[in-house]
Amino acid sequence: MKYDFDEIIPRRHTNSYKWDSATDSDVLPLWVADMDFRTAPAITEALADRVGHGIFGYTRVPDEYYEAVCAWFKRRHGWAIEKEWMIYTSGVVPAVSAIIKALTVPGDKVLVQTPVYNCFFSSIRNNGCEVTSNPLVYENHTYRIDFEDLERKASDEQVKVMLLCNPHNPAGRVWTREELMQIGEICLRHNVTVVSDEIHCELTYPEHDYTPFASLPETFTGHAVTCISPSKAFNIAGLQIANIVAPDEEIRRRIDKAININEVCDVNPFGVIATIAAYRKGADWLDQLLAYLQGNYRYMEEFCTEHLPDFPICKLEGTYLVWMDCRTLATPSAELEHRLTREARLWLNAGTMYGKEGDGFMRWNIACPRAILAEGLERFKDFIVHKT
């Protein structure tokens, strides 16, 4: 490989949320979704050039930013975004919150597919809305959509928005075009707007192509809003940049107003520069990253098959987040997270963060050098041996 993803880069004492949040320095953090790899050299070089200028005042977002985003999605995913559809903001979570504010009123319901990204719940409740769940069906170490239940839930007149996670965190699914079409048809029938969080869209593996929801036929795109960002794929979440793509002019006007009400309408110069560099020059680095991440997943899969047969992991189609079935322990996920951190010095995410359907599961972040992943798996195995 041209890039060294095996390099272990010390992150303690850098104010890393992932590494410096643990009380004890010997806890191995495989939880929050950022990577332990340096970002693409093209990004660090572009940022270094900007730092050299030495002045960091308010920034404007230039045409080349829009050009870089649109060209990337057209070239890599066959999705033709128009500049006029885009609204930039400081992150996907603020974007989701502002979109809910724009498309609902307090008391409305927002549909989610649990287990799902935990910030969906807070974004819904912070806007005075109610969570309605269309639980995913777990079988054969993967998840599928219960479309009959989705139809029932979407038919509730109080349901105004469906939050879609594509690819899905934490289930690791990359929804197929056929599945997305079914979602679109149901939501269109019931006048529900699909808001698709596609922050993990670059992190998909062979035979599991990412389909942007808004690339479906135009019939659906008038009822669709998409949230995208280079932050997960290029490990630049701290630079706080994201885009909302809303083809419908009236929906876009309402979102733009909500973005300003929530005061998340400004971005910093480093996020702008990093996005341009990532989408113009980062493809080769990203391709090699994906190959390495897939190797990590295969390593974990083989390890679990040999040493942890009672703890199957979900098939990983996309993201770098692995969902492990720990129900054999008959221990609530929150308690298991606490015990693993205290006794095994291993920090994983409790499945109940993602809804009650996640109880008994744990989420692993495998975006790290393989030696770190191997150490985490050994710690988990030792914990199980001593527990049982």
N, C-alpha and C positions, 0 to 999 in steps of 0.2 A: 504494500500500500504506500501511496505517496505521503499520506498523513499518518501520524503515529497516535492512534487512539488507545494504545496500551500505556502511554505515559501517565504516570500518577502525578497529578499536579496538586500540591498541598492547598487546601482551601480554608483550613481553620485559621482564625484570627484575621479574616478578610471581611468580616461582617456578613458572611454568607448566611442567609436565612436557613439553608439546608444543613450546613455543617456547624454553625455556631449557636444554634438554638438548643442543642442538647446541653444539659447541665454538666455532664461528665464528658471529658475529651476522648474517652475510649469507645463511645457509642458510634456505631457505624450507621450513617444515615442513608437509607435506600427508600426514602419516602417522597418528599415534595418533588414536583415534576420540573426539575431542571437537570442539566447534564453536567457531568464532571469532565468534559472535554473543552479544550479551547475552541473558540469559534473559528470560522473559515479565515485563513490569512488575508483574503481580500478585504474582509470586514475590519480586522485589526489595523491593517495598513491604511485604509480610508479614515478610520477614527484617529490614528496617530497623526495623519496629515492635518486633520481638523484641529486637534489639540495644539499642534504647532502654531496655529494662528493666534491662540492665546486670548481670544475674546469670545465670550459665550452669552451673548445677548439673546433677546427674543428672536425666534426664527420663523421664516415663512417656508411653506412647502412648495418647492419649485415644480415646474412641469415635468422635469426628468424623473421625479418621484413617481408621478402617475404613470409615466411612460414605462418605467421599470416594472411596476406592479402589473400593469396590463399586458406587457410583452411576456412576462414570466408565465402568467396563467394561460395565455393563449398558446404559448410554445409548449409548455409542460403538461397542460391539462385540457387543452382545446376549448377553453372557456373565454369567450370574447367579452371582457369587461369594458365599459365605456367610462371615461374619466368622470363624466357628469354623475355617474351612479355612486361615486365614492365619497365617503366622509371619513376623514382620519380622526383618531382619538388616541387616548393614552394606553388602552389595553382592551382585551376582549371582554373582561368582566365589567368594566365601566360601560362598554358598548352594549352588552346584554341588558344591563340595568337601565340605560337610557332608552333602549328600544322598547322594553316593557312599559316604561313610563309613557312613551309616545303612543303605544297601541292599545293601552288598557286604561281603565279607571279603577280606583280602589274597590275591591269586592269582586272583580273579575277573576276568572280562573286561567291558569297557565298549565299546559300539559307537558309532562316530562316522561322519559322512559327510564325507569329506575332498574338497577342501580346506575347512578349518573353523577357527573361532576358536581361536587358539593356546593360550589358557588351559585349554581342555578337556584338552589333553595333560598339562599339569602337575597339574591337579586329579586326573586318573586315576592318574598315577604317584605322586603324593604320598600316595595312599591304598593304595599297594601293589598296584594293579590293572594290568591289561594292556590296551593299546589294540587294538581290533579295528576295521579300517576297511571301510566300505562306500563305496568311491569313487564320487563323482558322475560322470556322463558329460557331457563337454563337447562340444557340437555346436551349430552355427548361433548362436554367440555367446551361449549360455546353457547351463544345466545341467539335467539330469534325473536322476531316481533310477533306479538299476539294481535293480528289485524282486526279480529272481531272485537276484541276489547277496545282497541284504538278507535274503531268506528263508534262504539257506544259512548266512549268518553268524549270524543270530538263533537258528538251530536248535542251535547249539553250547550244550551245557548249562552251560558256564562263563560264558556271556554273561548277565549279570543286569540290566543297565541299557543303554538306548540314550539317548545325549545328542543331542537334536534341536535344531537352530538354526532358529528360525521367527519372523521372516524370517531368511534365511541370510546369515551373514557368513563369507566375503567374496563369495559367488557372486551376491548381490543378488536371490535368488529369494524370492518370497512363496509358500509352498507352498499349493496349492489344497486345498479341502475333500476332494476325491477322493483326492489324494495322501496327505493325512493319514489318511484312512480306511484306505487300503491299509497304511500304516505301522502303524496301530493293530491291524488284523486280524492282520498278521504277528507283531507283538510279543505280542498276546494269545494266539495259538496256542502260542507258545514261552515264555510266562510271563516276558516281559521287560518291565520297567517303563520307560515313556517319561518322561524328564526333559527338559522343553522349556524352553530358554532363549529367552524372548520379549522380551528387553530392547529390541529395535528395533521392537516391534509397532506403535508409533504412526507410524513412518516408512515408510508405504506410499503408493503413487501410484495415480491413477485406473485403474480396471479390474483392480486387483490387491488385492482385499480380504483383510485379515488374518483368519484363522480361528484362534482360540485352540484348541490341541489339546484342552484340557479341556472345550471346548464341544461336542465330539462326543458321540454317544450314551453314556449312562451305562455301558454295557458296557465302554467304554474308560477312562472317567475314574477308575475304581477302581484302574487301573494307570498313573496319570498324576500327575506333579508338574510344576508350572509355576513358573518364575522370572520375575518382572516388576519393573520399576523405571521411574520417570519420568526417570532420569538421562540417557539418550541423547537422548530427544525434547526435553527442556527444558534440556539443557546444565547439569546440576547434579551431575555425577559426583563432584565433590569433597565433596559433602555426605553421601555414603555412606549410602544408604538403598535397600532393596530388600525385596521380599516373596516368600515361598514360598507357593504355593497347593497344598494337598494334601487333596483331598476324603476320602481313605480315612483313618479314624481311627488305625489301627495304623501305617500308613506315617508319618502325621503325628507320632505319639508317638515313633517312632524318629528322625525328623529333628530334632525338638525336643531330644532327648537329644544328638544329634551337634552341633547348634548350640551347646549349652552346653559340650560337651567341647572344641570348637574355640574357645570363648570369643569368639564373634561374635554374642552374644545381646543386646547393647546398641547403641543408636543415639543420635545426637546431636540436640538439639532443633531445629537448623536443617533437618535432613533431614525431620523430621516436619512442620514448618511449611511447607516448600517443597512437599512432596507434597500437602498439603491445598490449598494455593493453586493448584498446577498443575492438579489435577483438578477444582477448583471453578470456577476463573476463567481457565484458560489455553487453552481450546479455540480461541478466535479467533486468538490468537497462533500456535498450532500450525498451524492451517489455512493461514495466510499463510506460515509457514516452509516448509511442504511445497510450496507453489506456487513459492517462491523456489528451493528445492533442485531441483525438477524443471526449472526454468529453467537452473540450473547444469549439470545433466546434459545437457540439449539443447545448450547452448553447447559442452560438451566433445565431444559426439557429432559436431556439425557441424565443430568444429575438427579432430578426428581424421580425419573423412572427407576433409576438404580437404587437410590438411597431414601427416597421419600414417596414410595408408591401410594401411600394413603393421602397424599396431598397433591392431587392433580392440578395442573395449571391450564388456564384457558388457551385455546388456539389463538395465536397472536397474528392478526391480519394487518394491524396498524397500531401506531403509537409505540412508546418504549415502556409501557406500563403493563405489567403482568399480573393477572388476577388469579390468586391461588385459593383453592377450596380447602379450608381448614376445619370443616364441619365435623370431621371425625373426632376432634378434641372436645366437642360439646362445650366450648368456652365462648362466651360473648366476645365479639371482635375487639371491643374497646378494652376489655380486660386482657385479651391476648396481646394487644399492642403494648399495654403497660408492662406486662410480664416479660415480653421479649426485650423491651428497652432496658428494664431493670436487671433481668437475669442473664440474657444472652448478649446484651450490649448491641442490639440490632433494632433499628427504628424502621418499622413499616407502617403503612396506613391501614387503620381499621376499616373494614368493609362498610360499617354502619355510617361512616362519613357520607356515603353515597346513597343513603336511603335504607330503610329497614330490610329491604331485600338483600342488602349486602352483608347481613349478619352471618358470621361463620366464614367469611372470606377476608383475605388480606391482599393489599396492593403493593407490588414490588416495582421500584424504579430500576431498570436494568441499563440505564444510560450512563455507564461508568466503565473504566478499564476492567477487563475480564478478571484480573486478579482481585479486585475489590468485590465483584459479584461472587467469585468463588469463596472469598472469605465470609461473605454474608450467608451464603448457602451452608457453609460448614457450621457457622454459628447457629443457624436454624436447626440443622440436623442434630447438633449436640444438645440443644434445648429439648428437642423431641425425645432423644434417647434418655435424658435424665428425667424428663417429665413422666415418661411411660415406664 
